[in-house]
Amino acid sequence: MIEFNKPCLTGNEQKYECPICGFISDSPYVVFPYSAKINEAYFKYLRCNKCSAVYVNPPLNNKTIALMYKDSEYHRHYHNPSRAEKYKKSVGLLASYLSYGSKVLDYGCGDGYFLKLLSCSGFYSTGVEYNTDAIKYATNNNSCNILSIDSFQSKSYKEHFDAIHLGDVLEHVPWPASTLNSILNTLKPGGVLFVEGPLENNPSPVYWSSYIFGYIKNIFYQNATLDNPPYHIFRVGGKQQYNFFSNRVNVDLELKYWNIYDTGWPYIEGKFIKYIIAKIAIFISGKKFFKTTFGNRFQVVFIKR
């Protein structure tokens, strides 16, 4: 079950719980990207004292999340057919572990384009989406079978799937461990879990540049906030993301595939200097130095035992 209002208070003393490793601290540091604002509410980015993941505090509640995704514009901007090549590669990777006609759940399906590609590849696809406007958009434009979060979590829903896909989803969820464990109850034994998403704190020329520019900006403009709401509730590197699956998932999973690579985003869409930095990041994408793999995204495939 998704927990949007999990308390972070113990007695009269405030405690901060890391959504990645679960460590509870009373003194995490405020770090890059420092702060964000939505509807006159400010959110700080704190670094976990145990695993070094960066997460938003205070935890986002239902009202804040509803404001951030109040229409389907977010999904149309970040998940649209112009990114078809990326989606096709992901569908191809998933298909290599499945037989024709398998039932696939795309949790957090956005505008439904990934669902459409699944159907075109011979799979029976079902989507789950939080935002009602995105559901309407996907249903009308891509003819997708999509459930709301409430419908999916209802006791009357009994469907089980051969595969579950979460693409750029976990970083939007306030409590990813409890959410993923709940979703996995609908995965059949022997089924495939395919997760992909950003590694925003992983070694990469784009990350280092963003960190340095952000640090300098924070020195001169200490009250500056991000231009966008805190869509990504946590930021991790490859090690933290891998440990999350190893330590926070209750289901017995067998690792089949783990990949880190770099897209150069968002600098690849920038002007000359940012574009050059992005191309360097892509050039060293996936290369390993001192047991650390360079890249800003990951893909992982598990089989449920």
Backbone as CSV, one residue per row, in Angstrom:
resi,resn,N_x,N_y,N_z,CA_x,CA_y,CA_z,C_x,C_y,C_z
1,MET,0.840,-1.189,0.000,0.000,0.000,0.000,0.878,1.243,0.000
2,ILE,0.489,2.249,-0.753,1.229,3.507,-0.770,0.909,4.293,0.489
3,GLU,1.953,4.723,1.195,1.763,5.490,2.416,2.208,6.924,2.172
4,PHE,1.247,7.832,2.030,1.576,9.222,1.759,1.747,10.036,3.037
5,ASN,1.299,9.525,4.181,1.307,10.327,5.398,1.987,9.613,6.563
6,LYS,3.013,8.835,6.262,3.709,8.099,7.304,4.362,9.073,8.276
7,PRO,4.137,8.930,9.594,4.667,9.895,10.551,6.175,9.787,10.711
8,CYS,6.812,10.908,10.959,8.245,10.945,11.217,8.507,11.556,12.594
9,LEU,7.580,11.385,13.509,7.723,11.939,14.847,7.750,10.825,15.883
10,THR,8.668,10.935,16.829,8.744,10.001,17.940,8.721,10.820,19.217
11,GLY,7.640,10.746,19.976,7.511,11.582,21.156,7.451,13.037,20.745
12,ASN,8.201,13.886,21.432,8.236,15.320,21.112,9.429,15.691,20.252
13,GLU,10.246,14.695,19.907,11.458,14.967,19.141,11.261,14.515,17.697
14,GLN,11.589,15.376,16.746,11.403,15.014,15.351,12.469,14.031,14.910
15,LYS,12.027,13.001,14.193,12.925,12.008,13.625,12.750,11.991,12.114
16,TYR,13.808,11.679,11.412,13.802,11.669,9.960,14.097,10.251,9.489
17,GLU,13.176,9.665,8.743,13.355,8.297,8.261,13.722,8.287,6.790
18,CYS,14.830,7.645,6.476,15.273,7.525,5.092,14.369,6.539,4.361
19,PRO,13.769,6.918,3.235,12.887,6.006,2.510,13.628,4.883,1.795
20,ILE,14.959,4.986,1.699,15.733,3.975,0.983,16.239,2.874,1.918
21,CYS,16.883,3.242,3.018,17.428,2.223,3.916,16.622,2.074,5.204
22,GLY,15.725,3.031,5.491,14.898,2.953,6.689,15.552,3.493,7.941
23,PHE,16.777,4.007,7.827,17.480,4.517,9.006,16.794,5.774,9.537
24,ILE,16.643,5.844,10.859,15.997,6.992,11.491,17.053,7.833,12.191
25,SER,17.066,9.116,11.872,18.076,10.022,12.413,17.409,11.274,12.953
26,ASP,18.089,11.955,13.873,17.574,13.230,14.365,18.418,14.405,13.875
27,SER,19.449,14.115,13.036,20.313,15.228,12.618,20.907,15.039,11.219
28,PRO,20.089,14.776,10.188,20.642,14.705,8.826,20.984,16.091,8.297
29,TYR,21.913,16.153,7.349,22.344,17.425,6.774,21.464,17.818,5.587
30,VAL,21.256,19.127,5.439,20.620,19.654,4.240,21.674,19.713,3.143
31,VAL,21.376,19.128,1.976,22.369,19.037,0.912,21.735,19.351,-0.445
32,PHE,22.561,19.368,-1.485,22.107,19.577,-2.848,21.045,18.548,-3.209
33,PRO,19.922,18.958,-3.826,19.620,20.289,-4.400,18.960,21.274,-3.441
34,TYR,19.112,21.046,-2.131,18.800,21.990,-1.058,17.318,22.173,-0.765
35,SER,16.544,22.770,-1.663,15.137,22.984,-1.317,14.270,23.103,-2.563
36,ALA,12.980,22.900,-2.350,11.987,23.046,-3.413,10.735,23.638,-2.793
37,LYS,9.854,24.146,-3.640,8.665,24.821,-3.137,7.467,24.467,-3.999
38,ILE,6.324,24.254,-3.346,5.072,24.077,-4.057,3.934,24.586,-3.183
39,ASN,3.107,25.430,-3.744,1.944,25.963,-3.030,2.330,26.591,-1.691
40,GLU,3.411,27.395,-1.711,3.904,28.099,-0.525,4.476,27.175,0.549
41,ALA,4.628,25.910,0.233,5.246,24.954,1.186,6.667,24.668,0.721
42,TYR,7.611,24.679,1.663,9.018,24.451,1.348,9.444,23.056,1.801
43,PHE,10.298,22.434,0.992,10.792,21.091,1.289,12.311,21.101,1.194
44,LYS,12.961,20.531,2.188,14.413,20.439,2.210,14.858,19.063,1.719
45,TYR,16.082,19.018,1.181,16.684,17.747,0.781,17.726,17.360,1.830
46,LEU,17.502,16.232,2.476,18.357,15.769,3.560,19.168,14.554,3.122
47,ARG,20.387,14.446,3.656,21.225,13.287,3.352,21.179,12.301,4.513
48,CYS,20.852,11.050,4.215,20.795,10.013,5.240,22.177,9.792,5.852
49,ASN,22.230,9.728,7.171,23.510,9.539,7.862,24.063,8.133,7.715
50,LYS,23.242,7.213,7.236,23.696,5.822,7.093,24.056,5.463,5.656
51,CYS,23.115,5.650,4.725,23.346,5.192,3.344,23.699,6.319,2.377
52,SER,23.569,7.570,2.823,23.892,8.765,2.019,22.882,9.066,0.917
53,ALA,21.751,8.375,0.907,20.684,8.759,-0.010,20.180,10.144,0.372
54,VAL,19.689,10.894,-0.597,19.141,12.226,-0.364,17.631,12.143,-0.534
55,TYR,16.902,12.708,0.410,15.445,12.590,0.349,14.769,13.884,0.795
56,VAL,13.520,14.041,0.340,12.740,15.241,0.621,12.133,15.165,2.013
57,ASN,12.166,16.281,2.726,11.528,16.382,4.030,10.880,17.761,4.159
58,PRO,9.662,17.880,4.705,8.870,16.795,5.276,8.304,15.870,4.209
59,PRO,7.920,14.637,4.596,7.342,13.711,3.617,6.108,14.325,2.959
60,LEU,5.955,14.072,1.679,4.829,14.638,0.947,3.526,13.948,1.346
61,ASN,2.471,14.750,1.542,1.166,14.174,1.864,0.299,14.123,0.612
62,ASN,-0.905,13.595,0.776,-1.816,13.427,-0.366,-2.105,14.748,-1.076
63,LYS,-2.301,15.819,-0.302,-2.648,17.109,-0.876,-1.526,17.640,-1.763
64,THR,-0.299,17.535,-1.279,0.846,18.032,-2.041,1.037,17.247,-3.323
65,ILE,0.932,15.934,-3.234,1.101,15.090,-4.416,0.013,15.379,-5.442
66,ALA,-1.210,15.576,-4.974,-2.312,15.899,-5.887,-2.037,17.211,-6.626
67,LEU,-1.436,18.183,-5.937,-1.113,19.457,-6.564,-0.023,19.296,-7.622
68,MET,0.965,18.468,-7.331,2.069,18.288,-8.266,1.614,17.636,-9.564
69,TYR,0.643,16.724,-9.445,0.184,15.995,-10.623,-1.279,16.326,-10.923
70,LYS,-1.633,17.603,-10.810,-3.036,17.990,-10.911,-3.597,17.848,-12.316
71,ASP,-2.748,17.737,-13.335,-3.226,17.421,-14.681,-2.223,16.489,-15.336
72,SER,-2.465,16.119,-16.537,-1.621,15.124,-17.209,-0.438,15.752,-17.943
73,GLU,-0.203,17.055,-17.763,0.876,17.734,-18.481,2.233,17.124,-18.134
74,TYR,2.441,16.781,-16.866,3.721,16.171,-16.466,3.978,14.919,-17.280
75,HIS,2.960,14.065,-17.365,3.128,12.799,-18.068,3.321,13.009,-19.569
76,ARG,2.628,13.955,-20.144,2.773,14.203,-21.580,4.161,14.753,-21.898
77,HIS,4.752,15.481,-20.949,6.078,16.064,-21.184,7.187,15.031,-21.020
78,TYR,7.083,14.224,-19.965,8.171,13.302,-19.655,7.971,11.903,-20.208
79,HIS,6.749,11.534,-20.561,6.477,10.198,-21.074,5.632,10.335,-22.334
80,ASN,6.290,10.499,-23.449,5.552,10.728,-24.681,6.190,9.955,-25.835
81,PRO,5.488,9.833,-26.952,5.994,9.039,-28.068,7.332,9.481,-28.633
82,SER,7.776,10.697,-28.335,9.077,11.135,-28.830,10.212,10.327,-28.205
83,ARG,9.916,9.640,-27.114,10.912,8.788,-26.465,10.673,7.319,-26.822
84,ALA,10.115,7.093,-27.988,9.704,5.743,-28.388,10.869,4.758,-28.404
85,GLU,12.052,5.206,-28.837,13.189,4.291,-28.946,13.574,3.717,-27.587
86,LYS,13.554,4.567,-26.564,13.856,4.108,-25.202,12.825,3.084,-24.741
87,TYR,11.551,3.366,-24.988,10.497,2.446,-24.581,10.604,1.117,-25.318
88,LYS,10.921,1.163,-26.616,11.037,-0.058,-27.405,12.153,-0.952,-26.876
89,LYS,13.266,-0.347,-26.477,14.370,-1.131,-25.921,13.963,-1.778,-24.603
90,SER,13.202,-1.055,-23.781,12.749,-1.610,-22.503,11.771,-2.759,-22.731
91,VAL,10.856,-2.583,-23.685,9.926,-3.663,-24.004,10.687,-4.884,-24.512
92,GLY,11.715,-4.651,-25.324,12.525,-5.753,-25.833,13.243,-6.502,-24.732
93,LEU,13.778,-5.759,-23.756,14.457,-6.400,-22.631,13.482,-7.240,-21.826
94,LEU,12.315,-6.686,-21.537,11.307,-7.426,-20.778,10.846,-8.663,-21.545
95,ALA,10.654,-8.521,-22.848,10.169,-9.623,-23.672,11.140,-10.801,-23.686
96,SER,12.432,-10.536,-23.471,13.427,-11.610,-23.490,13.273,-12.567,-22.312
97,TYR,12.478,-12.173,-21.316,12.252,-13.016,-20.140,10.835,-13.594,-20.111
98,LEU,10.027,-13.300,-21.123,8.620,-13.697,-21.105,8.242,-14.483,-22.350
99,SER,7.147,-15.195,-22.255,6.584,-15.882,-23.410,5.455,-15.044,-23.993
100,TYR,5.144,-15.294,-25.245,4.102,-14.550,-25.938,2.769,-14.701,-25.201
101,GLY,2.047,-13.591,-25.036,0.745,-13.636,-24.379,0.793,-13.504,-22.869
102,SER,1.951,-13.212,-22.308,2.067,-13.049,-20.859,1.300,-11.819,-20.397
103,LYS,0.858,-11.864,-19.145,0.147,-10.733,-18.556,1.161,-9.811,-17.869
104,VAL,1.169,-8.546,-18.271,2.155,-7.596,-17.757,1.441,-6.412,-17.108
105,LEU,1.897,-6.038,-15.918,1.401,-4.853,-15.227,2.437,-3.749,-15.332
106,ASP,2.012,-2.587,-15.804,2.882,-1.404,-15.812,2.382,-0.478,-14.711
107,TYR,3.086,-0.476,-13.591,2.663,0.308,-12.427,3.228,1.715,-12.544
108,GLY,2.328,2.707,-12.546,2.736,4.088,-12.791,2.899,4.304,-14.282
109,CYS,1.857,4.001,-15.034,1.963,3.907,-16.497,1.916,5.249,-17.210
110,GLY,1.656,6.348,-16.489,1.673,7.662,-17.131,0.680,7.776,-18.268
111,ASP,1.175,8.182,-19.442,0.282,8.401,-20.578,-0.082,7.126,-21.319
112,GLY,0.443,5.977,-20.866,0.049,4.697,-21.440,0.804,4.263,-22.678
113,TYR,1.818,5.022,-23.088,2.518,4.679,-24.318,3.301,3.369,-24.177
114,PHE,3.894,3.148,-23.023,4.613,1.888,-22.794,3.638,0.714,-22.843
115,LEU,2.434,0.911,-22.278,1.399,-0.119,-22.332,1.041,-0.455,-23.773
116,LYS,0.932,0.563,-24.589,0.579,0.369,-25.990,1.628,-0.469,-26.703
117,LEU,2.901,-0.189,-26.433,3.979,-0.968,-27.041,3.958,-2.412,-26.557
118,LEU,3.622,-2.630,-25.286,3.499,-3.989,-24.764,2.422,-4.757,-25.520
119,SER,1.278,-4.129,-25.708,0.171,-4.771,-26.418,0.554,-5.092,-27.856
120,CYS,1.258,-4.169,-28.500,1.693,-4.385,-29.879,2.731,-5.501,-29.985
121,SER,3.384,-5.825,-28.865,4.403,-6.882,-28.847,3.822,-8.233,-28.438
122,GLY,2.500,-8.300,-28.277,1.864,-9.579,-28.011,1.617,-9.896,-26.555
123,PHE,1.631,-8.877,-25.693,1.378,-9.098,-24.275,0.025,-8.511,-23.879
124,TYR,-0.589,-9.118,-22.864,-1.808,-8.572,-22.293,-1.398,-7.586,-21.207
125,SER,-1.590,-6.316,-21.454,-1.049,-5.293,-20.565,-2.139,-4.578,-19.785
126,THR,-1.812,-4.286,-18.533,-2.681,-3.533,-17.636,-1.852,-2.454,-16.967
127,GLY,-2.421,-1.272,-16.831,-1.705,-0.176,-16.193,-2.344,0.233,-14.880
128,VAL,-1.535,0.828,-14.022,-2.005,1.440,-12.786,-1.442,2.852,-12.747
129,GLU,-2.294,3.830,-12.455,-1.851,5.221,-12.459,-2.543,5.996,-11.349
130,TYR,-1.799,6.882,-10.700,-2.320,7.696,-9.601,-3.174,8.853,-10.103
131,ASN,-2.710,9.501,-11.167,-3.348,10.726,-11.633,-4.549,10.430,-12.523
132,THR,-5.706,10.959,-12.163,-6.937,10.671,-12.903,-6.929,11.277,-14.300
133,ASP,-6.326,12.464,-14.458,-6.253,13.072,-15.781,-5.363,12.261,-16.716
134,ALA,-4.269,11.711,-16.160,-3.391,10.874,-16.971,-4.116,9.598,-17.403
135,ILE,-4.958,9.051,-16.529,-5.750,7.861,-16.867,-6.673,8.161,-18.041
136,LYS,-7.351,9.292,-17.983,-8.259,9.675,-19.066,-7.491,9.867,-20.372
137,TYR,-6.347,10.541,-20.283,-5.537,10.784,-21.476,-5.084,9.475,-22.103
138,ALA,-4.561,8.544,-21.266,-4.062,7.269,-21.778,-5.180,6.420,-22.353
139,THR,-6.326,6.433,-21.701,-7.462,5.644,-22.169,-7.972,6.157,-23.506
140,ASN,-8.051,7.470,-23.646,-8.598,8.070,-24.866,-7.615,8.033,-26.036
141,ASN,-6.311,8.197,-25.746,-5.327,8.325,-26.814,-4.602,7.031,-27.152
142,ASN,-4.472,6.137,-26.201,-3.738,4.898,-26.439,-4.568,3.635,-26.222
143,SER,-5.871,3.823,-25.930,-6.800,2.697,-25.751,-6.266,1.678,-24.757
144,CYS,-5.824,2.161,-23.596,-5.206,1.294,-22.593,-6.199,0.867,-21.525
145,ASN,-5.932,-0.286,-20.946,-6.682,-0.765,-19.789,-5.948,-0.304,-18.538
146,ILE,-6.486,0.710,-17.854,-5.771,1.326,-16.735,-6.661,1.375,-15.506
147,LEU,-6.054,1.034,-14.370,-6.736,1.061,-13.084,-6.242,2.246,-12.263
148,SER,-7.116,2.768,-11.413,-6.679,3.755,-10.434,-5.971,3.037,-9.293
149,ILE,-5.234,3.792,-8.484,-4.566,3.206,-7.317,-5.584,2.549,-6.397
150,ASP,-6.695,3.211,-6.157,-7.719,2.670,-5.256,-8.284,1.357,-5.778
151,SER,-8.546,1.273,-7.070,-9.076,0.039,-7.647,-8.068,-1.098,-7.544
152,PHE,-6.810,-0.773,-7.819,-5.755,-1.793,-7.760,-5.565,-2.327,-6.346
153,GLN,-5.691,-1.447,-5.342,-5.466,-1.842,-3.958,-6.707,-2.421,-3.278
154,SER,-7.837,-2.403,-3.965,-9.076,-2.900,-3.348,-9.007,-4.410,-3.126
155,LYS,-9.701,-4.865,-2.106,-9.706,-6.283,-1.775,-10.362,-7.122,-2.862
156,SER,-11.196,-6.505,-3.678,-11.901,-7.238,-4.725,-11.026,-7.521,-5.946
157,TYR,-9.878,-6.834,-6.032,-9.007,-7.039,-7.189,-8.105,-8.247,-6.949
158,LYS,-8.233,-9.276,-7.782,-7.554,-10.554,-7.541,-6.574,-10.940,-8.637
159,GLU,-6.362,-10.083,-9.621,-5.513,-10.438,-10.762,-4.052,-10.615,-10.342
160,HIS,-3.373,-11.592,-10.974,-1.942,-11.794,-10.782,-1.262,-11.768,-12.149
161,PHE,0.011,-11.357,-12.152,0.693,-11.076,-13.410,1.966,-11.904,-13.574
162,ASP,2.324,-12.094,-14.860,3.568,-12.790,-15.183,4.764,-11.842,-15.077
163,ALA,4.518,-10.556,-15.166,5.592,-9.560,-15.074,5.037,-8.240,-14.573
164,ILE,5.881,-7.505,-13.857,5.536,-6.162,-13.388,6.664,-5.217,-13.785
165,HIS,6.287,-4.096,-14.357,7.253,-3.082,-14.781,7.003,-1.788,-14.030
166,LEU,8.075,-1.195,-13.496,8.022,0.132,-12.904,9.088,0.971,-13.595
167,GLY,8.653,1.892,-14.430,9.579,2.743,-15.157,9.514,4.172,-14.663
168,ASP,10.585,4.651,-14.030,10.635,6.010,-13.477,9.461,6.243,-12.526
169,VAL,9.299,5.333,-11.589,8.170,5.382,-10.661,8.611,5.492,-9.206
170,LEU,9.528,4.642,-8.776,9.861,4.558,-7.349,10.307,5.894,-6.778
171,GLU,11.023,6.693,-7.563,11.531,7.972,-7.054,10.421,8.980,-6.797
172,HIS,9.207,8.683,-7.261,8.057,9.558,-7.025,7.230,9.117,-5.818
173,VAL,7.592,7.986,-5.221,6.783,7.385,-4.156,7.395,7.717,-2.797
174,PRO,6.610,8.293,-1.870,7.161,8.677,-0.566,7.779,7.517,0.218
175,TRP,7.149,6.340,0.168,7.661,5.188,0.916,7.776,4.008,-0.046
176,PRO,8.861,3.965,-0.822,8.984,2.991,-1.915,9.026,1.535,-1.466
177,ALA,9.572,1.255,-0.283,9.676,-0.133,0.156,8.298,-0.755,0.377
178,SER,7.439,-0.083,1.129,6.112,-0.619,1.393,5.283,-0.694,0.119
179,THR,5.458,0.282,-0.761,4.736,0.273,-2.029,5.150,-0.915,-2.889
180,LEU,6.455,-1.128,-3.053,6.933,-2.226,-3.888,6.542,-3.580,-3.306
181,ASN,6.648,-3.729,-2.001,6.265,-5.003,-1.380,4.796,-5.306,-1.596
182,SER,3.964,-4.277,-1.567,2.534,-4.474,-1.818,2.287,-4.882,-3.266
183,ILE,2.949,-4.213,-4.193,2.778,-4.532,-5.617,3.190,-5.970,-5.906
184,LEU,4.269,-6.424,-5.275,4.801,-7.757,-5.548,3.855,-8.875,-5.124
185,ASN,2.846,-8.558,-4.325,1.840,-9.566,-3.970,1.038,-10.010,-5.187
186,THR,1.034,-9.193,-6.238,0.278,-9.535,-7.452,1.157,-10.210,-8.509
187,LEU,2.426,-10.454,-8.200,3.333,-11.110,-9.145,3.342,-12.612,-8.887
188,LYS,3.141,-13.393,-9.926,3.128,-14.846,-9.791,4.516,-15.372,-9.428
189,PRO,4.612,-16.488,-8.704,5.920,-17.130,-8.498,6.543,-17.458,-9.857
190,GLY,7.806,-17.136,-10.008,8.465,-17.300,-11.297,8.276,-16.103,-12.205
191,GLY,7.516,-15.094,-11.728,7.266,-13.899,-12.518,8.448,-12.950,-12.539
192,VAL,8.391,-11.992,-13.435,9.495,-11.063,-13.680,9.177,-9.690,-13.090
193,LEU,10.120,-9.134,-12.338,10.055,-7.751,-11.880,11.112,-6.965,-12.633
194,PHE,10.671,-5.956,-13.378,11.566,-5.116,-14.170,11.399,-3.673,-13.707
195,VAL,12.478,-3.104,-13.138,12.450,-1.736,-12.630,13.540,-0.933,-13.321
196,GLU,13.211,0.282,-13.724,14.206,1.184,-14.299,13.924,2.606,-13.839
197,GLY,14.992,3.400,-13.721,14.811,4.757,-13.234,16.126,5.494,-13.116
198,PRO,16.089,6.708,-12.566,17.282,7.551,-12.492,18.199,7.212,-11.323
199,LEU,19.478,7.504,-11.521,20.484,7.460,-10.452,21.085,8.865,-10.377
200,GLU,20.409,9.743,-9.674,20.772,11.157,-9.719,21.978,11.513,-8.867
201,ASN,22.420,10.600,-8.003,23.613,10.847,-7.182,24.749,9.902,-7.543
202,ASN,24.653,9.290,-8.697,25.692,8.360,-9.130,26.801,9.113,-9.861
203,PRO,28.060,8.621,-9.806,29.145,9.299,-10.518,28.826,9.501,-11.990
204,SER,28.882,10.758,-12.417,28.589,11.142,-13.796,29.032,12.585,-13.979
205,PRO,29.600,12.940,-15.130,29.959,14.350,-15.369,28.769,15.291,-15.197
206,VAL,27.571,14.842,-15.567,26.388,15.678,-15.395,26.106,15.898,-13.921
207,TYR,26.182,14.818,-13.122,25.932,14.952,-11.679,26.970,15.865,-11.038
208,TRP,28.248,15.651,-11.351,29.290,16.480,-10.746,29.105,17.950,-11.112
209,SER,28.781,18.229,-12.374,28.578,19.608,-12.800,27.383,20.233,-12.100
210,SER,26.288,19.479,-12.024,25.091,19.990,-11.349,25.374,20.271,-9.883
211,TYR,26.128,19.376,-9.254,26.453,19.536,-7.838,27.297,20.792,-7.614
212,ILE,28.311,20.973,-8.454,29.196,22.133,-8.302,28.437,23.437,-8.555
213,PHE,27.670,23.487,-9.645,26.895,24.699,-9.955,25.873,24.975,-8.857
214,GLY,25.242,23.907,-8.357,24.250,24.069,-7.299,24.870,24.555,-6.009
215,TYR,26.069,24.058,-5.703,26.770,24.475,-4.485,27.139,25.957,-4.556
216,ILE,27.665,26.376,-5.708,28.040,27.787,-5.874,26.802,28.685,-5.792
217,LYS,25.724,28.267,-6.450,24.478,29.039,-6.421,23.960,29.171,-4.996
218,ASN,24.094,28.090,-4.215,23.589,28.111,-2.834,24.390,29.051,-1.952
219,ILE,25.666,29.244,-2.275,26.499,30.170,-1.501,26.009,31.610,-1.685
220,PHE,25.708,31.973,-2.928,25.319,33.351,-3.230,23.826,33.598,-3.076
221,TYR,23.034,32.540,-3.236,21.572,32.683,-3.130,21.048,31.590,-2.199
222,GLN,21.257,31.794,-0.897,20.948,30.747,0.069,19.459,30.437,0.181
223,ASN,18.621,31.343,-0.233,17.186,31.104,-0.163,16.598,30.650,-1.497
224,ALA,17.472,30.348,-2.454,16.993,29.911,-3.759,16.368,28.521,-3.663
225,THR,15.332,28.292,-4.449,14.675,26.992,-4.479,14.612,26.479,-5.912
226,LEU,14.348,25.188,-6.059,14.211,24.607,-7.382,13.037,25.228,-8.127
227,ASP,13.168,25.283,-9.444,12.089,25.825,-10.254,10.893,24.878,-10.306
228,ASN,11.144,23.582,-10.082,10.082,22.585,-10.151,9.743,22.052,-8.766
229,PRO,8.534,21.529,-8.586,8.183,20.865,-7.323,9.088,19.655,-7.100
230,PRO,9.110,19.106,-5.898,9.974,17.953,-5.608,9.392,16.652,-6.162
231,TYR,9.334,16.554,-7.503,8.789,15.348,-8.126,9.541,14.097,-7.673
232,HIS,10.876,14.204,-7.647,11.684,13.061,-7.220,11.911,13.175,-5.718
233,ILE,11.343,12.252,-4.984,11.325,12.336,-3.528,12.636,11.859,-2.927
234,PHE,13.389,11.081,-3.668,14.726,10.707,-3.202,15.674,10.651,-4.392
235,ARG,16.965,10.755,-4.092,18.027,10.710,-5.092,19.086,9.744,-4.597
236,VAL,19.464,8.792,-5.442,20.395,7.754,-5.018,21.475,7.519,-6.061
237,GLY,22.489,6.752,-5.648,23.491,6.226,-6.556,23.221,4.751,-6.789
238,GLY,24.063,4.129,-7.600,23.860,2.725,-7.930,23.918,1.806,-6.718
239,LYS,24.857,2.029,-5.827,25.005,1.186,-4.644,23.769,1.262,-3.758
240,GLN,23.265,2.457,-3.527,22.089,2.627,-2.669,20.861,1.978,-3.292
241,GLN,20.710,2.135,-4.622,19.546,1.541,-5.284,19.610,0.020,-5.230
242,TYR,20.788,-0.543,-5.460,20.964,-1.995,-5.410,20.687,-2.523,-4.004
243,ASN,21.208,-1.828,-2.993,20.990,-2.254,-1.607,19.522,-2.152,-1.205
244,PHE,18.807,-1.206,-1.796,17.381,-1.086,-1.530,16.661,-2.375,-1.907
245,PHE,16.934,-2.894,-3.093,16.288,-4.133,-3.523,16.745,-5.320,-2.674
246,SER,17.997,-5.308,-2.242,18.534,-6.426,-1.469,18.006,-6.460,-0.042
247,ASN,17.778,-5.274,0.546,17.490,-5.208,1.984,16.074,-4.790,2.347
248,ARG,15.351,-4.133,1.437,14.048,-3.591,1.813,12.868,-4.339,1.188
249,VAL,13.146,-5.282,0.294,12.086,-6.047,-0.358,11.882,-7.356,0.385
250,ASN,10.645,-7.633,0.760,10.339,-8.821,1.561,10.227,-10.091,0.733
251,VAL,9.969,-9.944,-0.557,9.809,-11.102,-1.431,11.184,-11.642,-1.833
252,ASP,11.283,-12.970,-1.957,12.534,-13.599,-2.368,12.721,-13.413,-3.869
253,LEU,13.720,-12.628,-4.254,13.963,-12.298,-5.652,15.338,-12.785,-6.089
254,GLU,15.396,-13.285,-7.301,16.663,-13.713,-7.898,17.090,-12.700,-8.957
255,LEU,18.271,-12.117,-8.788,18.760,-11.110,-9.725,19.135,-11.760,-11.056
256,LYS,18.608,-11.198,-12.149,18.916,-11.705,-13.486,19.681,-10.695,-14.331
257,TYR,19.476,-9.401,-14.057,20.078,-8.382,-14.917,20.216,-7.093,-14.123
258,TRP,21.397,-6.466,-14.225,21.648,-5.184,-13.560,22.495,-4.337,-14.489
259,ASN,21.999,-3.164,-14.863,22.679,-2.328,-15.843,22.625,-0.867,-15.417
260,ILE,23.778,-0.198,-15.486,23.871,1.239,-15.247,24.398,1.891,-16.513
261,TYR,23.749,2.968,-16.949,24.157,3.645,-18.164,23.837,5.139,-18.027
262,ASP,24.229,5.932,-19.011,24.044,7.384,-18.934,23.359,7.917,-20.184
263,THR,22.391,8.791,-19.984,21.686,9.437,-21.096,22.112,10.893,-21.278
264,GLY,22.879,11.426,-20.319,23.275,12.826,-20.389,22.184,13.794,-19.969
265,TRP,21.031,13.258,-19.554,19.904,14.119,-19.173,20.188,14.811,-17.844
266,PRO,19.764,16.070,-17.641,19.047,16.934,-18.597,19.963,17.777,-19.471
267,TYR,21.276,17.642,-19.288,22.204,18.501,-20.019,22.169,18.238,-21.517
268,ILE,21.752,17.056,-21.933,21.725,16.740,-23.360,20.749,17.648,-24.097
269,GLU,19.813,18.253,-23.366,18.851,19.176,-23.969,19.273,20.633,-23.784
270,GLY,20.474,20.850,-23.226,20.938,22.204,-22.955,21.777,22.784,-24.083
271,LYS,22.346,23.961,-23.811,23.166,24.646,-24.810,24.591,24.091,-24.805
272,PHE,25.501,24.781,-25.472,26.800,24.233,-25.854,27.548,23.544,-24.715
273,ILE,27.811,24.266,-23.613,28.631,23.690,-22.545,27.942,22.480,-21.913
274,LYS,26.657,22.633,-21.596,25.931,21.509,-20.996,25.861,20.325,-21.958
275,TYR,25.692,20.627,-23.240,25.614,19.558,-24.237,26.927,18.776,-24.301
276,ILE,28.051,19.484,-24.257,29.362,18.827,-24.282,29.537,17.940,-23.053
277,ILE,29.137,18.450,-21.885,29.223,17.650,-20.648,28.377,16.386,-20.780
278,ALA,27.189,16.540,-21.363,26.303,15.388,-21.550,26.930,14.356,-22.478
279,LYS,27.571,14.797,-23.551,28.188,13.865,-24.493,29.354,13.126,-23.848
280,ILE,30.101,13.803,-22.979,31.184,13.136,-22.243,30.599,12.070,-21.320
281,ALA,29.495,12.421,-20.650,28.833,11.466,-19.763,28.387,10.222,-20.524
282,ILE,27.840,10.428,-21.709,27.394,9.299,-22.524,28.585,8.465,-22.993
283,PHE,29.700,9.120,-23.299,30.896,8.424,-23.778,31.441,7.450,-22.727
284,ILE,31.410,7.855,-21.455,31.933,6.976,-20.405,30.811,6.181,-19.729
285,SER,29.634,6.209,-20.335,28.476,5.505,-19.789,28.768,4.014,-19.578
286,GLY,28.465,3.530,-18.387,28.611,2.111,-18.086,30.018,1.666,-17.776
287,LYS,31.003,2.532,-17.898,32.393,2.156,-17.607,32.618,2.141,-16.097
288,LYS,33.451,1.220,-15.657,33.671,1.039,-14.226,35.068,1.502,-13.845
289,PHE,35.136,2.357,-12.800,36.391,2.827,-12.246,36.344,2.655,-10.732
290,PHE,37.357,1.939,-10.192,37.428,1.727,-8.750,36.102,1.180,-8.198
291,LYS,35.584,0.156,-8.868,34.371,-0.556,-8.458,33.109,0.304,-8.525
292,THR,33.181,1.440,-9.216,32.024,2.316,-9.386,31.698,2.451,-10.865
293,THR,30.450,2.232,-11.219,30.022,2.316,-12.608,29.416,3.682,-12.885
294,PHE,29.887,4.342,-13.947,29.404,5.667,-14.304,28.058,5.569,-15.017
295,GLY,27.146,6.463,-14.658,25.855,6.501,-15.328,24.806,7.182,-14.476
296,ASN,23.717,7.594,-15.126,22.656,8.296,-14.401,21.316,7.555,-14.436
297,ARG,21.329,6.290,-14.939,20.119,5.479,-14.943,20.464,4.014,-14.675
298,PHE,19.452,3.266,-14.228,19.651,1.839,-13.985,18.483,1.047,-14.555
299,GLN,18.747,-0.219,-14.824,17.726,-1.207,-15.157,18.044,-2.465,-14.362
300,VAL,17.022,-3.060,-13.775,17.228,-4.290,-13.020,16.071,-5.243,-13.280
301,VAL,16.403,-6.520,-13.436,15.400,-7.552,-13.658,15.578,-8.634,-12.593
302,PHE,14.477,-8.986,-11.942,14.453,-10.050,-10.955,13.423,-11.104,-11.347
303,ILE,13.628,-12.319,-10.864,12.618,-13.367,-10.944,12.138,-13.658,-9.537
304,LYS,10.817,-13.701,-9.358,10.246,-13.993,-8.053,10.313,-15.489,-7.797
305,ARG,10.979,-15.873,-6.734,11.124,-17.296,-6.419,9.855,-17.849,-5.807
